[in-house]
């Protein structure tokens, strides 16, 4: 989750370059929404491991069964925040852009960084 938040702040720095009073709320929003992706992925992985599957089988089944739902959730969340970009107020527009892209970055972290971490931590 912290990696996704860091990537989002990096994107914010590259694209917008500043935080407004409203766009400061990016961190709490992403922590509240994006951590669900990682929790769902890890819960599914642990369920597969508890069923006695090997690491590679568990990761494969986690991707095939959990990833489509995670992608759909990230799409709907990102689109909801992108809709905020239609507002007239610049702070709300920036918030929608940052959080919408942050949802995609958090999904990317969940589907790439998290499995890599699991691979390096398995014993």
JOTA-V428159 format. One record per pair of residues at least 12 apart in sequence whose C-alpha atoms are under 10 Angstrom apart, sorted by the first residue. I is the first residue (numbers start at 1). J is the second residue. D is the distance in Angstrom with one decimal. If there is no record, write none. Layout:
i=<I	I>
j=<J	J>
d=<D	D>
//
This chain:
i=<1	1	1	1	1	1	1	1	1	1	1	1	1	1	1	2	2	2	2	2	2	2	3	3	3	3	3	3	4	4	4	4	4	4	4	4	4	4	4	4	4	4	5	5	5	5	5	5	5	5	5	5	5	5	6	6	6	6	7	7	7	7	7	8	8	8	8	8	8	8	8	8	8	8	8	9	9	9	9	11	11	11	11	12	12	12	12	12	12	12	15	15	16	16	16	18	19	19	19	20	20	20	20	20	21	21	21	22	22	22	22	22	22	23	23	23	23	23	23	23	23	23	23	24	24	25	25	26	26	26	26	26	26	26	27	27	29	29	29	29	30	30	30	30	30	30	31	33	33	33	33	33	33	34	34	34	34	34	34	34	34	34	34	34	34	35	35	35	36	36	36	37	37	37	37	37	37	37	37	37	37	37	37	37	38	38	38	38	38	38	38	39	40	40	40	40	40	40	41	41	41	41	41	41	41	41	41	41	41	41	42	42	42	42	42	42	42	43	43	44	44	44	44	44	44	44	45	45	45	45	45	45	45	45	45	45	45	46	46	46	47	48	48	48	55	55	55	55	56	59	59	59	62	63	63	67	67	67	70	70	70	71	71	71	71	71	73	73	74	74	74	74	74	74	74	74	74	75	75	75	75	76	76	77	77	77	77	77	78	78	78	78	78	78	78	78	78	79	79	79	79	79	79	80	80	80	81	81	81	81	81	81	81	81	81	81	81	82	82	82	82	82	82	82	82	83	83	83	84	84	84	84	85	85	85>
j=<30	31	33	34	35	36	37	38	39	105	106	107	109	110	114	27	30	31	34	35	106	109	105	106	109	110	113	114	30	31	34	35	102	103	104	105	106	107	108	109	110	113	26	27	28	30	31	34	99	102	103	105	106	109	27	102	105	106	101	102	105	106	109	26	27	30	98	99	100	101	102	103	104	105	106	26	27	98	102	98	101	102	105	94	95	97	98	99	101	102	97	98	94	97	98	94	91	94	95	90	91	92	94	95	91	92	95	90	91	92	93	94	95	90	91	92	93	94	95	96	97	98	99	91	95	95	99	94	95	96	98	99	100	102	99	102	95	99	102	103	98	99	100	102	103	106	106	73	74	77	99	103	106	73	74	77	99	102	103	104	105	106	107	109	110	106	107	110	70	73	110	66	67	69	70	71	73	74	103	106	107	109	110	111	70	106	107	109	110	111	114	110	62	66	67	69	70	110	59	62	63	65	66	67	69	70	110	111	114	115	59	62	66	110	114	115	118	62	66	58	59	61	62	63	65	66	57	58	59	60	61	62	63	65	66	115	118	58	59	62	62	60	61	62	118	119	122	123	119	115	118	119	115	111	115	107	110	111	107	110	111	103	104	107	108	111	103	107	100	101	102	103	104	105	106	107	108	100	103	104	107	100	103	99	100	101	103	104	96	97	98	99	100	101	102	103	104	96	97	99	100	101	103	96	99	100	93	94	95	96	97	98	99	100	101	102	103	94	95	96	97	98	99	100	101	96	97	100	96	97	99	100	97	98	100>
d=<8.5	7.0	10.0	6.9	5.9	9.5	9.1	7.4	9.9	10.0	6.9	9.7	7.8	8.1	9.3	9.7	9.8	8.5	9.9	9.3	9.1	9.6	9.0	7.9	7.1	9.6	8.5	9.8	8.7	9.4	8.3	9.6	7.1	8.4	9.0	5.7	4.6	8.1	8.0	5.9	8.4	9.4	8.8	6.9	9.9	7.2	7.8	9.0	9.9	7.1	9.4	8.2	7.3	9.7	9.6	9.5	9.6	9.7	9.8	7.8	6.9	8.4	9.1	8.9	9.1	9.3	7.1	8.0	9.8	7.3	5.1	8.7	9.3	6.8	8.3	8.9	8.9	8.5	8.5	7.9	8.4	8.5	9.4	9.1	10.0	9.0	6.5	9.7	9.3	9.2	9.9	9.3	7.7	9.5	8.8	9.7	8.6	8.6	9.2	9.0	6.1	9.3	8.3	8.8	7.4	9.8	9.9	9.4	5.6	6.7	9.7	8.4	6.8	9.7	6.2	7.3	8.9	6.4	4.7	8.5	9.5	7.8	8.8	9.6	8.2	7.8	9.2	9.8	6.8	9.1	7.1	6.0	9.8	8.4	8.7	9.5	9.9	7.5	9.7	9.8	9.7	6.8	9.4	7.0	7.1	8.3	9.7	9.8	9.2	8.4	9.8	8.0	9.3	9.9	8.5	9.7	10.0	8.4	6.4	9.3	9.3	5.9	7.5	9.8	8.9	8.3	9.7	9.1	9.1	9.8	10.0	9.4	9.3	9.4	6.2	9.1	8.4	8.3	9.5	7.9	6.9	9.6	6.7	9.2	9.1	8.6	8.3	8.6	5.6	8.6	7.6	9.3	9.6	7.4	9.4	9.5	8.0	9.6	9.5	6.9	8.2	9.5	6.4	7.7	10.0	8.2	7.4	8.4	8.7	9.1	9.8	8.5	9.6	9.3	8.6	9.1	9.3	9.1	9.6	8.5	9.1	8.6	5.8	9.1	8.3	6.9	9.6	5.8	6.4	9.1	7.9	5.5	8.8	10.0	9.0	9.6	9.7	8.0	9.6	9.1	9.1	9.7	7.5	7.5	9.2	8.3	8.1	9.8	9.1	7.5	9.1	9.3	9.9	8.1	9.6	9.3	9.3	7.6	7.4	9.1	9.2	10.0	8.8	7.2	9.5	9.5	9.3	9.4	8.7	9.8	9.6	5.9	6.4	9.5	8.6	6.7	10.0	8.9	8.2	7.8	9.6	9.6	9.7	8.9	7.1	10.0	7.1	9.2	8.3	8.7	9.6	7.2	4.1	6.8	8.1	5.8	7.1	9.0	9.8	10.0	6.7	9.6	9.6	8.1	9.7	7.7	9.0	9.9	7.8	4.5	6.9	8.5	6.4	5.1	8.8	10.0	9.2	9.5	8.8	5.0	5.8	8.8	8.1	5.6	8.5	7.0	8.9	9.1	4.9	7.8	9.9	9.3	6.5	9.9	9.7>
//
